[in-house]
Every structure is written in structure tokens, then in C-alpha cells.
Amino acid sequence: MKHIFIPAIAAVCLGNVTLAGTVETQIAPVVIMAAAPSVTDWSGFYAGGMLGATTGTYLETSGSTPDSFDMGGYTFGGFGGYNFQSGAMVYGVELAYSLGNIPIIRDLGYAITGFLEANVRVGYAFDDILVYATVGATKADWKVYSTTPTTNGYNVGAGVDYMLTDHFIVGAEYLYRDFDIAAGVINLWTGLNSLHSIQIKAAYKF
């Protein structure tokens, strides 16, 4: 009887071990890999047009009493550039030229008639939305009665672009422009010209 009972117990124990091993294998954790989020391709050449509104001041800083003059008007023009992309970071260069009419309100004989700008941009892409900052150099064309002087300064701003399709982009941009004007360029006095602009933009990505 002992010889029969001992092998029976051993068989039952082995069966339990095997069953336990089988159950443990079946309930092992399963790791599910999430799909990587898609990133819109912003890299490459692009070109387009823009329409903007501008307000600001022209401050005469020399003379017996410094005087400030309000300015305001509109611009329209074109731009082109190139974007480099690394993951969600987007780096770019852009060249823009705009025409318009931004007069000194108290003396319509003084007006800015255009801007030429060269900028660098750094942005972060949230898939098809690009948020960026921009900085660059600006040349302003003036019309002062019968003369056409130019002033040089800088611009800094920020914007948001939205990629409608693989090729069409729309956006909005804010720019602050600043010019330190030497005596004799606009009039006999030195001056500080500060401008705030909002622009809407549309572009084709090649």
C-alpha cells in the first residue's frame, strides 16, 4: 500500500507544479506599444502674400522740446522662405517686401511706403500648427513730400501658422519694428520710430 500511495502523491504534486507554471505563463503582462504621433512636414521652400495693419509713433528726440507723432496705416506684399525641421522643432529664414501707406497723422506729408525685411524664425510644431518667434533686420521706405529717404532698424515678433493641406498654409503674425533715425534723414531732428503690426498671411509650400 505504501508503495502505491507515495507515487500517487508525487504525481499529484508534479501536476500542481505544472498547472501553476501554466497559469503563471498565461497571466504574464502584455505590453501594447502605442503608435508614434504623426508629425507634419514643415520643411522646404514656401512663398506667399500678406496683408497688414500698423500703428505706432514717431518721436523727435532733439530740438528744444521733444515731440511725439502718432502713425497708422496698412501694408500688403509678398514673402518667401525656407524651413528646416528636426522632430517638432522648425528653423527657418524668410525674406519679405511690403508696400503701403503709414503716414504721420498730424502731417500727411510724412509717410512710410514700404518695408524690406530679412528674418530668422524658430518654432515648435504641434502637428499641423506651427508656433514661432521671429527676429530680423528692416529697411523702411519713406515719402517726405518730394523726397524718398530710407531708415534702417530691426523687428521682433511671433506668429502662428496652420497647414490646411500638404501645400497650403495660412497664418497670423505680430511684428514690432524699431528705427533710430539720425538727424537729416527725415527732417532736421533725430527721431525714434516704433511700430506695431498685425499681419495675415497665406503661402504655398513647394
C-alpha positions in Angstrom: 0.0 0.0 0.0 2.8 2.4 0.9 4.4 1.8 -2.5 1.2 2.8 -4.3 0.4 5.8 -2.1 3.8 7.6 -2.4 3.9 7.6 -6.2 0.4 8.9 -6.2 1.3 11.8 -4.0 4.3 12.6 -6.2 2.2 12.6 -9.3 -0.3 15.0 -7.8 2.4 17.4 -6.7 4.0 17.4 -10.1 0.7 18.0 -11.6 0.1 21.0 -9.4 3.6 22.5 -10.2 2.9 22.1 -13.9 -0.5 23.6 -13.6 0.8 26.5 -11.6 3.5 27.1 -14.2 0.9 27.0 -16.9 -1.3 29.6 -15.2 1.6 31.9 -14.5 2.6 31.9 -18.1 -0.9 32.7 -19.2 -1.3 35.7 -17.0 2.1 37.3 -17.9 1.6 41.1 -18.6 1.1 42.0 -22.2 2.8 45.3 -23.3 0.9 47.2 -26.0 3.1 49.7 -28.0 1.3 53.0 -28.7 1.6 54.2 -32.3 4.0 57.2 -32.6 2.2 60.5 -33.2 2.4 61.8 -36.7 4.4 65.0 -37.3 3.5 67.3 -40.2 6.4 68.0 -42.6 7.1 71.8 -42.5 10.5 71.6 -44.2 11.1 73.1 -47.6 10.6 76.3 -49.6 7.4 78.4 -49.4 6.1 81.7 -50.8 3.0 83.7 -50.4 1.3 87.1 -49.7 0.3 89.1 -46.7 -2.0 92.0 -45.6 -1.3 94.0 -42.5 -2.3 97.0 -40.3 0.2 99.1 -38.5 0.1 101.7 -35.7 2.9 103.5 -33.9 4.7 106.7 -33.0 7.5 108.9 -34.3 9.3 110.7 -31.5 11.6 113.7 -32.2 14.3 113.4 -29.6 16.3 116.6 -30.4 15.3 120.2 -30.6 14.0 122.5 -27.9 11.1 120.2 -26.9 10.8 116.6 -28.0 7.5 115.9 -29.7 5.6 112.7 -30.4 3.5 112.0 -33.5 1.0 109.1 -34.0 1.2 107.0 -37.1 -1.1 104.4 -38.6 -1.9 102.7 -41.9 -1.8 99.5 -44.0 0.6 97.3 -45.9 0.4 94.5 -48.4 3.1 92.4 -50.0 4.9 89.1 -50.6 7.3 86.8 -48.8 9.3 83.7 -49.3 11.5 81.4 -47.2 12.8 78.0 -46.3 12.2 75.8 -43.2 14.5 73.2 -41.7 12.8 70.6 -39.4 14.2 68.4 -36.6 11.4 66.5 -34.9 8.9 69.1 -33.8 11.4 71.9 -33.9 11.3 74.1 -37.0 14.0 76.6 -38.0 13.7 79.0 -41.0 14.8 82.1 -42.9 12.4 84.5 -44.6 12.6 87.5 -46.9 9.6 89.8 -47.2 8.7 93.1 -49.0 5.6 95.1 -48.5 4.1 98.3 -49.9 1.6 100.5 -48.1 0.8 103.9 -46.6 1.6 104.6 -42.9 1.5 108.4 -42.5 2.2 110.6 -39.5 -1.3 111.6 -38.6 -0.6 115.2 -37.9 1.4 115.7 -41.1 0.4 113.6 -44.1 3.4 114.7 -46.0 5.5 112.2 -43.9 4.6 108.5 -44.6 6.3 105.1 -44.7 5.5 103.5 -48.0 7.2 100.1 -47.7 9.3 97.6 -45.7 12.1 95.2 -46.8 12.9 92.6 -44.2 15.2 89.6 -43.7 14.3 87.4 -40.7 15.2 84.1 -39.0 12.4 82.0 -37.3 12.4 79.4 -34.6 9.2 77.4 -34.0 7.6 74.3 -32.5 5.1 72.2 -34.5 2.0 70.8 -32.9 1.4 68.6 -35.9 -0.3 70.9 -38.4 0.0 74.0 -36.2 3.3 75.9 -36.0 4.0 78.4 -33.3 7.1 80.5 -33.9 9.2 83.6 -32.9 11.0 85.7 -35.4 13.7 88.5 -35.4 15.4 90.3 -38.2 16.5 93.5 -40.0 14.1 96.0 -41.5 14.6 98.8 -44.1 11.7 101.3 -44.2 11.0 103.4 -47.3 9.6 106.9 -46.6 7.9 109.6 -48.7 8.7 113.0 -47.2 7.0 115.4 -49.6 9.1 115.2 -52.7 12.0 113.1 -51.2 12.2 109.3 -50.6 14.6 108.6 -47.7 15.1 105.2 -46.1 15.6 104.2 -42.4 17.2 101.0 -41.0 16.2 99.2 -37.9 15.1 95.8 -36.5 12.0 93.8 -36.0 10.9 91.1 -33.5 7.7 89.2 -33.3 5.7 86.0 -33.1 3.2 84.1 -35.1 1.1 81.0 -35.7 0.8 79.1 -39.0 -1.8 76.4 -39.8 -1.2 73.9 -42.6 -4.5 73.4 -44.4 -3.2 70.8 -46.8 0.3 69.4 -47.7 0.9 72.6 -49.7 -1.3 75.5 -48.4 -0.5 77.4 -45.2 -2.4 80.3 -43.5 -1.3 82.3 -40.5 -1.2 85.4 -38.4 1.8 87.3 -37.2 2.7 90.2 -34.9 5.8 92.4 -35.5 7.4 95.2 -33.5 9.6 97.4 -35.6 12.1 99.9 -34.2 14.1 102.6 -36.0 16.7 105.0 -34.6 16.7 107.9 -37.1 19.7 110.2 -37.4 19.2 114.0 -37.9 18.8 115.0 -41.5 17.3 111.7 -42.7 13.6 112.5 -42.2 13.9 116.1 -41.0 16.4 118.3 -39.1 15.9 116.3 -35.8 16.9 112.9 -34.6 14.0 110.6 -34.0 12.8 107.2 -32.7 10.2 105.4 -34.8 8.3 102.5 -33.1 5.6 100.5 -34.9 3.3 97.6 -34.1 1.9 95.5 -36.9 -0.6 92.6 -37.3 -0.4 90.6 -40.5 -2.5 87.8 -42.0 -0.5 85.5 -44.4 -1.2 82.8 -46.9 1.5 80.7 -48.6 2.2 77.8 -50.9 4.7 75.1 -49.7 6.7 73.6 -52.6 
